[in-house]
């Protein structure tokens, strides 16, 4: 992914788990799905970002995410919450 990875999902089917059990986890097949990040994530500005201290209270975190949701809905752009 040229813009980084946004999400990685792994899945074990029943047959995958059976193969793993039979081989005592020497062979453990799984399905992996990688979702790439969009290029628009590189173009965000300070107006699109809400910063919080790493040790912020739960109330401050909830308020920041509420503000981010409202801002994103109003501007129809991504809003980023950054913990520093």
N, C-alpha and C positions, 0 to 999 in steps of 0.2 A: 504494500500500500504506500503510495507516494506521499500521502498526507497523514500517515500513521493509522493505527488500528483503533476503531471505536468500540468494538465488542468482539469477544471470542466466546463461542458456545461449544460445549462438548456434550455428546450424547452416547450412552451405552444402550444398545438394544438387548433384548433377552438373549439372543444368540451370542452377542459380544460378551455378556457377563458369563454365559455358560462356557465359552472358550477360555475365558480368563480363569474360571474356577477349575476347569479340567487341567489346565497347564500350571496351576498354582501361581498365577499372575506373571508367569514368564512371558506369555503372549497375551496382551490386553488390548484388543482392537477397540476403536471408538470412532465416531463421526465428529469431525471438527468443522465448524462454520465460522469464518472470519468476516467481519463487516468492517470495511474501510471507512475512515473518517472523510467527511466532505471537505472540499477545498475552501469553502466559506469560513471554516473555523480559523483559518490563518488571517482573515481580514477583519478581525474584531477590533474595536477601539475601546478606549477607557470608558466611554459612555455605555458600552455594552457589558461592562464588568462591575460586579458587586464584590467588594473585598471584605473578608472577615478574618479576625484573628483565629489562630488554630484553637485557642482555648475559649472561644465564644460560648456564651450560655445557650441552652437549648432554645430559649425564647428569642434570642438574637438570630440564631440559625433559622428558625421558623419564619421570623419576620423577613430575613434576607431572601429566602426562597419564595415567599409570598410576593415580595417586591419584584423579584426576577420574573415570576410568572406574569404579573401585571404588565411589566415593561415589555416582555416578549409578546404578549397579546396585543398591546397597543402599537408596537413598532413592526410587528410581523417579522422580527429578526431574532436570532439566537441571543440569549443573555447568559453570561458566564458568571458563576459564583466561584470566587477564588479564596482559598484558605491560606493565609500567610502568617 
